[in-house]
Amino acid sequence: MAATSPLNIGFLLFPNLTQLDLTGPWEVFARMPNVNNYLIWKNRQPVMSDRGMAIVPTMTFNECPQLDLICIPGGPGQIALMDDVETLDFIRRMAENAQWVTSVCTGSLVLGAAGLLQGYRATSHWGSLDQLSLLGATPVAERVVRDRNRITGAGVTSGIDFALTVAETLFGRDVAENIQLQMEYDPAPPFNSGSPRSASAERLVQAKLQMHDFIARRRLATEMAAERLKR
């Protein structure tokens, strides 16, 4: 059932994010009734994604109203956020009174670094899923995981599944299904190689080798964030 006043929904925007982590859910949320959607960063200068797309913030941390739902996308720039005091403080401040605290892909690691997933089940990109346990969360290898008011999506493309889950939670199945149909979200991938469960052993080994050095850097950032949470 729609709220009598608009829901304020905020996406964290940051340098070197994976744009589909944000733009997939944004497309769904922008079609939900009676909502205000914000792209939030420290300033209003265009932010460059990891693949070279410039995205313009619509709100700064200081301008942002209290959010009913906060969503943290992921991407390579997530590593820098793990010890970004200003950003983590903003996330914690908004999460304190938000109805829903959410993420897509490795955005869940940022939530974890902010201390917001301790004792919660959560998911992330398969390559970094195990790192959630370092931050006090229980890793779950599912496309969308809901635990109380935390809703997390797995890697990149799962952001649409995540957002449709949110749409159903907020406004009911009829609204969510209508949005899905409007978007013609009817996945039929040409290859059955989209997750470790379906990819061939050879393909999985290749992908792990390609990501090895980057995942090691991400793990180091996660380990350091975990140590800070203990202080």
C-alpha positions, 0 to 999 in steps of 0.5 A, a space after each residue: 500500500 502506498 504511503 500518504 506522503 512520498 517515500 524518500 529513496 537515496 542511492 549513494 553515488 561514488 567514483 568508480 561504482 559499477 553503474 548497472 548496480 545503480 541504474 538497474 534498481 533506479 529504473 525500477 524505483 523510478 517507476 514506483 508510485 509516490 517516491 522521491 529518488 535521489 542520487 547522493 554524493 559529497 558534491 554535485 560534480 559528475 561522478 565517473 563510473 568504473 566503465 567511463 559513464 558520467 553520472 550527475 548527483 542530485 543531492 549532497 550529503 549535507 542537503 539530503 533529507 531523512 531517507 526512508 530507503 538507502 541503497 548502496 551500489 558496488 563496484 571497484 570504488 567500494 574499496 575506497 569507501 571502506 575507510 571513508 569516514 565522511 561517507 560511512 558516517 552519512 550512511 550510518 546517520 541515514 540508516 538509523 531512521 530509515 525503514 529499509 537499508 539496502 545494497 547491490 553487489 559489493 555495496 553490502 561490504 560498505 554497509 558492513 564497514 559501517 557496522 550495519 550488517 552485524 548479525 544479519 544475513 546478506 549477499 554480495 557478488 559471488 567473488 566477494 561473498 565470503 568477505 561479509 563474514 569478516 564484517 559480522 554478517 552471514 553470507 548467503 549465496 542467493 540472488 536477493 536476501 532479505 533479513 528484517 529491514 535489510 535487503 541485499 542483492 548479489 552481483 550487478 544484474 541482480 539489482 533489477 531482481 533486488 529492486 522488484 523485490 523492494 517494489 513488492 515489499 513496499 507496494 505489493 505484487 501487482 505494482 511490482 509485476 506491472 513494473 516488470 512488464 513495463 520494462 519487459 524484464 524477461 531474461 533469456 540469456 544466450 549462455 548458461 554461464 551467469 553464476 558459479 553454479 551454472 558456469 563450467 569449471 574451466 570458465 570459473 577458474 578463468 574468472 577467478 584468475 582474472 579477478 584474483 589480484 583485485 579481490 585480494 585488494 578488496 579483501 585487505 580493505 575488508 579486513 581493515 574495516 573489520 578491525 576498525 569495527 572491533 575498536 
